[in-house]
């Protein structure tokens, strides 16, 4: 009897711990999108998630680390890595999903705020950069997979191509001189791939 009860208690503890972890991440995202990063505190996140502050600090060392971990989790769920069987298909699917943020003004405002905070707060800049690198890694994976299939020249600069893809996105998002239209994603990817193939075939 005792040997059966002990695992049961541990399993329940793990489930409760996972639930609390998810609740904290969800609370962080909700509050950042509602109030903006500056107004969010660990106290507010703990209250929204109905957990103790000590529970949060057991998993995250600081507010910047928690907020960007929450945002990384949310974005990964909203934008899973595509695998359509072709480089153009993968990049188009990814970019279409990327541009679709334009349909969510609160998310647009949040992204602008996070980018601004990263320029002003050194403590926030590091976890923000880690999140940026995690998104770049997805595109680099797609490009590398395409190169391995022979869809790109072996000499193509994949880092620069990744910067080009995200550069257009961030420039339009931050400056707002032109809209981000998901319907434009196929044309933008065609231009990107045409440039890579043309330059490296000469």
Secondary structure, DSSP 4 states (H G I P E B T S, - for coil): -HHHHHHHHHHHHHHHHHHHHHHHHHHHHHHHHHH-GGG--HHHHHHHHT--HHHHHHH-SSHHHHHHHHHHHHHHHHSPPP--SSHHHHHHHHHHHHHGGGG-HHHHHHHHHHHHHHHH-HHHHHHHHHHHHHHHHHHHHHHHHHHHTTSS-TT--HHHHHHHHHHHHHHHHHH-SS---GGGHHHHHHHHHHHHHHHHH-
